[in-house]
Amino acid sequence: MKRREFITLLGGAAAWPLAARAQQPPMPVVGFIDAGSAPERTAFVTAFRRGLADAGYVEGQNVAIEYRWAEGRFDRLPELAADLVRRRVSVIATPGTTAAALAAKAATATIPIVFGVGDDPVKLGLVTNLNRPGGNATGVYFFTNELTAKRMQLLRELVPVAKRVALLTNPTDPVNESTLRDVEAAAIGQQILAFEAATGHEIDSAFESLVREKVDALFVAGGAFFSARRVQVAVLAARYAVPATYSQRIFVQAGGLMSYGSPLADTFRQVGLYAARILKGAQPVDLPVMQSTKFELVINLNTARALRFKVPPSLLALADEVIE
């Protein structure tokens, strides 16, 4: 073989790996939208990544994730969703915020969406049927609003003498009105006094108002807004000695008295699993909406003692976890 031909062959061999790399498909991108902020959602994002990893997708290795945080401002969600649509992500995940799911649905009818919502996704217009979702969206339904009656029942057991119950909601949350209706419908011999807050300052003002109204107990609506401000809410409830019920254990871990609801970390993990299945080629129309089957009652006895409040033994016996 001539020397020139040999060099040419070597050059061609060296180019093969480069050509192979150039022909590799681009890494898929998952768009992630949440109404909260990154620091306070760390554990949930970890659960979401775990769901992806359980199905074979590891962030930075074979999948990229574009995070978008509304920082408690629900009015930012439509633009965050539109930005991900412009970037042509492979799938949009909205694991824990109904408003984010609605914003994504309004932004695209083609990019697959995997949601996690606490209200009926059929009623919200996200899907046409739980078993056959239709369209481009599917996900997890974790029953926050549907658990209202149970939370009210537990609150009556916690505070049997409560006649005036404050309801704290976020007026910018799309499920605000349905939450009010559900709480009022679940009230038995109780007067519901509604208070609204959409900023940290308004939470302070709402507590000042409900204390002036001499309420006996407090029902805090679910949602990312209050979750992001759970320490503030728990501290104010303790300061004013108001026994309160919450939708998630993270409130009780932050010093709240009692929570009842579906474990939100499970929802984030399941959304990650569904997002991975879509990356592998599944279509939302073929993925039934998953429904939560696990619900947990958590009570903080340290908070009860600080409030000089005695939790009924029957309620303690029902609790899945008691923090002491």
Summary of the structure (lengths in Angstrom):
residues: 324
radius of gyration: 23.9
end to end distance: 82.8
largest distance: 100.2
contacts: 1141
relative contact order: 0.14
helix: 47%
strand: 19%
